[in-house]
Amino acid sequence: LLALPSLQSLVGSKASLAATNSSSILQFNLVELLYNICLTLRLYYGVDNALASSQDAVFTLISSSDVLRQDARFTSLEEVLTTCTASSTKNAFSTKCSIAGGCNTHWTILAEDVALLLDGNGEGTDNQHRCRRRYVARALFEAIDICKSATKSAKKQNTHKRSNIGKIKDDDGDKDVTDVKELRKIRKKLEFYVSWSQEVELEGKIATEIRSWIQDWELKKNDEDDDRLETLRLPTNADTNNKDRPRIEQVQESNGDVFLLTERSSRRIA
C-alpha cells in the first residue's frame, strides 16, 4: 500500500476527494471490479496461471468489466449484480472474453466470492473492517500484477506482429486493450480503487445484501421450475373410465429434457 499514490493525489483536489467519498457509485463499481476479477482468476485457475498468460488474462478482465473498459458507473447494487450476472452467463461458453472460452462458473459462485471479499472473517467490527480492506486490496493488487505482466509482454513484442487478441469492439471503434498506453490507464484506475478502498469504510452490509439477492433469485427460479412441472403433471386417476390409457406415475428431468414416466414407457415432452 505504501507504494501506491495517495487517493488525494489521484483525484486531484480536496473538492474532488470530498465528492468521491460522498458518492456510493464507487462502492457499486468496486463490486463490479471484484466480480470480474474473481471471474478472471477462476477462468485461469488462480493468479499464477493468469500471470503466465497475462495478455490473455488482462483481455478477459478488461473485456468483462464495463468499469475498466468504458468507465461505467452503477447507481445501485441490483443494477451492478444484474449486469454482471447477465454478462457472465451470456458469455459462459463464448470466446468473446477469452481465447480459452468464457468462464462457466455459475454466477451464484462468483457473486458469493464477492460477498466473501466484502464480508471479512475477523471477530468484532474492527477486525472485520481490517479483513475487508485486506481482502479487497489483495484482489485489486492481483489484477494490477496481471496488468503489469501484460505490459511487459506487450513491450517485448513487435506491435505489427501481435495478434488481434487484444481488440475489443467499443463505442469508439476497435480498441487494443493490450496496448501499453491502455494498460497503464487500466492500472491507474485499479490503483485508484485500491487507495480509495483503504481510506473509506467499506460497508459490510453489501455482502449481506449480495447473499440475499442470490437467495431471492434462487427461490424465484425454484418457484418457476415448480410451476413448469406442475403444468406437466396430470392426476393419476384422470379418465379412470379408459382402462387402456396409461397412467402417469411421475415427472422426471434428465439433461434438461422432461420425461413423463408412465406404466408402459417414458416419453419426452420438452
TATA-V553904 format. One record per residue. SS is DSSP state (~ for helix, > for strand, _ for the rest). PSI is psi in degrees with one decimal (999 if undefined). D_LAST is the distance of its C-alpha to the last C-alpha in whole Angstrom. Layout:
ss psi d_last
SS PSI D_LAST
SS PSI D_LAST
//
This chain:
ss psi d_last
_ -32.9 56
_ -23.4 60
_ -11.4 59
_ 148.2 57
_ 156.3 58
_ 158.5 59
~ -40.2 56
~ -38.3 59
~ -26.9 60
~ -37.5 56
~ -18.3 56
_ -30.0 60
_ 165.0 61
~ -34.4 62
~ -43.1 60
~ -37.4 57
~ -44.5 57
~ -40.7 57
~ -37.2 54
~ -45.0 52
~ -31.3 53
~ -8.8 52
_ 135.2 49
_ -4.3 45
~ -41.8 44
~ -33.7 45
~ -39.1 43
~ -37.6 40
~ -36.3 40
~ -38.8 41
~ -42.1 38
~ -41.9 36
~ -47.7 39
~ -39.6 38
~ -46.3 34
~ -24.4 35
~ -44.0 37
~ -40.9 35
~ -46.0 32
~ -45.6 35
~ -34.2 37
~ -37.9 33
~ -37.6 32
_ 12.9 36
_ 46.0 36
_ 167.7 39
~ -32.1 42
~ -46.0 44
~ -35.1 41
~ -39.2 41
~ -35.2 45
~ -26.8 45
_ 53.1 42
~ -37.0 43
~ -39.0 43
~ -42.9 39
~ -41.4 39
~ -32.1 41
~ -43.0 39
~ -47.2 36
~ -49.8 37
~ -41.1 39
~ -23.9 36
~ -27.9 34
_ 114.9 36
~ -29.0 37
~ -43.4 40
~ -38.2 41
~ -41.5 40
~ 23.3 41
_ 43.9 43
_ 151.5 40
_ 123.1 41
_ 143.8 39
_ -4.3 40
_ 158.5 38
~ -38.7 36
~ -39.8 33
~ -46.1 33
~ -39.4 34
~ -40.1 31
~ -43.8 28
~ -46.4 30
~ -49.1 30
~ -38.4 26
~ -41.6 25
~ -47.3 27
~ -32.9 26
~ -41.7 23
~ -38.9 23
_ 11.9 25
_ -39.6 24
_ 22.2 23
_ 172.4 25
_ 15.3 29
_ -38.9 30
_ -3.2 32
_ 145.6 33
_ -18.2 34
_ -0.5 32
_ 171.7 29
_ 167.1 28
_ 116.0 28
_ 13.7 24
_ 132.0 26
_ 145.4 24
~ -27.9 25
~ -34.4 26
~ -42.5 28
~ -40.9 30
~ -36.9 31
~ -34.9 32
~ -45.8 34
~ -41.8 36
~ -39.1 36
~ -40.8 38
~ -37.0 41
~ -2.7 41
~ -53.2 42
_ 133.9 45
_ 5.6 45
_ 159.3 49
_ 124.7 51
_ 156.2 52
~ -45.4 52
~ -45.3 54
~ -39.6 52
~ -41.2 49
~ -41.8 50
~ -42.7 52
~ -41.7 49
~ -44.7 46
~ -42.1 49
~ -44.2 49
~ -45.4 45
~ -44.8 45
~ -40.4 48
~ -44.8 47
~ -44.2 43
~ -38.7 45
~ -36.4 48
~ -36.3 45
~ -39.1 44
~ -41.5 47
~ -38.4 48
~ -41.1 45
~ -42.8 47
~ -43.6 50
~ -40.6 49
~ -34.9 47
~ -43.7 50
~ -41.4 52
~ -39.4 50
~ -37.0 50
~ -32.5 54
~ -24.0 54
_ 148.6 52
_ 124.5 53
~ -37.8 52
~ -15.7 52
~ -1.6 50
_ 153.0 47
_ 177.5 44
_ 20.8 41
_ -29.5 40
_ 3.7 41
> 125.2 40
> 131.7 38
> 115.7 37
> 177.3 39
_ -30.2 40
_ 14.5 44
> -167.4 42
> 131.7 42
> 129.7 43
> 100.4 44
_ -9.2 43
_ 8.2 45
_ 142.9 48
~ -44.5 51
~ -41.1 52
~ -40.2 48
~ -36.3 48
~ -39.6 51
~ -42.9 50
~ -42.5 47
~ -40.9 49
~ -38.2 51
~ -41.6 48
~ -39.4 47
~ -37.2 51
~ -45.2 51
~ -31.3 48
~ -51.0 49
~ -43.7 53
~ -43.6 51
~ -21.8 49
~ -13.5 52
~ -7.1 54
_ 164.1 52
_ 106.3 51
_ 133.7 47
_ 118.4 45
_ -20.8 44
~ -19.0 42
~ -39.0 39
~ -42.7 38
~ -41.0 37
~ -35.5 36
~ -45.8 33
~ -37.6 32
~ -38.8 32
~ -41.8 30
~ -47.1 28
~ -39.8 27
~ -42.0 27
~ -37.0 24
~ -39.8 22
~ -40.8 23
~ -42.0 21
~ -41.7 18
~ -40.1 18
~ -40.1 18
~ -39.6 16
~ -41.0 13
~ -41.2 15
~ -39.2 15
~ -41.7 11
~ -33.3 11
~ -35.4 14
~ -21.4 12
~ -19.2 10
_ 125.3 13
_ 153.8 15
_ 139.3 19
_ -21.4 20
_ 17.3 23
_ 138.6 21
_ 55.9 23
_ -19.3 26
_ -22.8 28
_ 94.2 25
_ -20.0 26
_ -12.4 24
_ 125.3 21
_ 140.5 19
_ 144.6 19
> 121.2 16
> -44.0 17
> 168.1 15
> 133.7 11
> 139.3 11
> 141.1 10
> 115.7 11
_ 40.5 11
_ -12.7 8
> 148.0 6
> 128.9 5
> 140.2 7
> 119.2 10
> 117.8 13
> 179.6 16
_ -25.5 19
_ -43.1 19
_ 175.4 16
> 139.4 12
> 125.6 9
> 132.2 6
_ -9.9 4
_ 999 0
//
